Every structure is written in structure tokens, then in C-alpha cells.
């Protein structure tokens, strides 16, 4: 791409249009970033989002996808020493490495010496912005080490697009927040309290029914979603922690909350949101839906199994406990030893987030799961 073309008004206007298109159509970002890389005379370009949970989401040119994926898988986000250095700067537009690190420091920095330089990279120009909920967003152009640091002339050229890139990232972030609000509000129409959680498990949107649970049931605070009842909150913490794990076989997804004065029992269901890999502005990691528990009959073994991810044997034991049977009664009825039934009961208490058999009986005795 010739330098004459890069400064022509028709080229600049056309690229600005494509940048704002990418703000609402995520799939358009790689092509935009490829043009940004060429403007910066770089080898690759990426858009990175660092969320509240410390996870990095990105989209970029093919070479950028490969490079970012490699350092995240090898050493994690914290290995990238550029991120905290850049975040300490104001946002004057595109900045290069030498704006926040010296050459002697580069010679001692593991991210440069152990990762970037062996792969032939080492010079970046980047602009960053904070989202409405405090996520750090950045567009970076990376050069080959042999090409040398970014010249001021080139960064000035990139700065023609810097404000538009910042606005596009903010638009994308706000649209993601609007989608989260729409999810919560939509569930209010069927009478369900619901909250949408960000990647740090903090509520980013909730409907009026969920807000009504504050502060008697749900505590209001800046961190992760927290329940007022300590035992139930411990189980909820386990369910939320499992959202960050790729192994979901043993996740606790449903958390029971015993009845209190003036309030029926209820169950908090944690439903993961698995978005498209390239939807980096999907702010939501999960939806928490609260299901009321109303008087009727003991839930079926099949329903208990689905709610709390019990084995079939554990679900039968849980239903029997809810029907008022003792461990001895259950052992005699199914032909198992008391020790075996106690082991199954221990597993049930762990999966339901309870600590005592009496709590399980209180939750399940004479109740059914409401709509």
C-alpha cells in the first residue's frame, strides 16, 4: 500500500466507515485490522480486551491470532509486561514501546527476551481505551524486530484513525452491555428474577425482580455475585469459579437457599454463556436465574438429578431424605450398607451446597420446583 494512498481523503473516509461497521459487526474487525497493520507498516494487528476477571479476549489478523494465542497458552496474560505499562499512561493516541520502557529495560524483560525476540517481533504501536464497566481495550500493531521501532510519522498516520477505533470499541462494548440488559429484562416477563454476570462473575445487569432480592438475599457490592447466607454463598462461589474452567463435568450449577421468615425456599441456577470465539465484546459469562420453591410434593428423582447433577443413585437418596426417611430406612429399602448410603448422602450435600442432612430434608420436604 503506497504512502500516497494512505493520506488520500477517499481512502481515509472509506476505512473510517469500515471501522464503524466493525463496531456492530464483529466479523469485520480482522479486515479492518489488516488495513491498520499495513498503515503502520507492521506485520500484524489485533484488538484486545482485558476483562475484570483478568482474562484476555482478542481478535486480529491471522498472524496476530497465532501470536496472542501462543503467549496466553504458554505463560498467561500476566507474562505480557506491556499491558500494565501501557495502562499507566494517559491515552494520547498511539504510543510505542519506547514511550513506556527503556532499551536497557527491554534487555532485561522476559516478555521481550524470552517470547517476542525469539519469534522475530519486538516493536508495537498501540492505542487503548477503558470500557463503561472498566474493561481495558486496545488496538495494537506489531512490527518485526528488524524493522525497528515505530517512527513518529507512522504513529501520526495511525492517529488519523485512533479516535475512530476508540469510539468503535466503546460502541461495541455498550452494545454488549445492552444485550446483557435485554437478557435480564426478557426473563422478567416470565416472572423470573435474573442477573447477567460479567467475566469476573460480577453482576453487569439485573432485572427488577432480582434487584428486589437485595439486600435480604443478595448482597450489593462491586465484586462477584454474593448471597447473604454464608453456606449458600459458598456453594455459589464454587459454581461461579467453575465458569472459568474448561472441565465442566463436576460443576455445581444449581444452588439451593433454605426458607427464611417471610420468604420461601429458592434455587439459584447458574447458566454459562458460551459465545462465539470471536465475539470479544460479549460481556456476559453467565446468567443467574432464581427459581422459587412452592409447597406441593417432593421433587422427582429425575428432576433432582438434573438440578444438582446427581447420579441416579444419589437422586433416589435425596428424594427419600425429602420424604422423611432416615439413612437406615434407605439402606434397608435398597439393600445397601449404611456406609454406602452415608457416602452418597455426603456427595449430595456437597453438590447441593448444604452441610447437614436436616438442611436437605428441610429444603426438599413437602416442596416442588415452581415455574
Helices and strands as residue ranges (DSSP letters): H 3-6, H 9-24, G 26-28, H 29-39, E 44-50, E 56-60, H 62-74, G 77-79, H 81-87, E 95-96, G 97-99, H 103-108, H 110-110, I 111-116, G 117-119, E 121-130, E 136-144, G 145-147, H 152-188, E 193-197, E 203-206, H 208-211, E 218-219, E 226-227, H 230-242, E 254-257, E 266-272, E 286-295, H 301-308, H 312-322, H 327-334, H 338-352, H 357-364, E 367-369
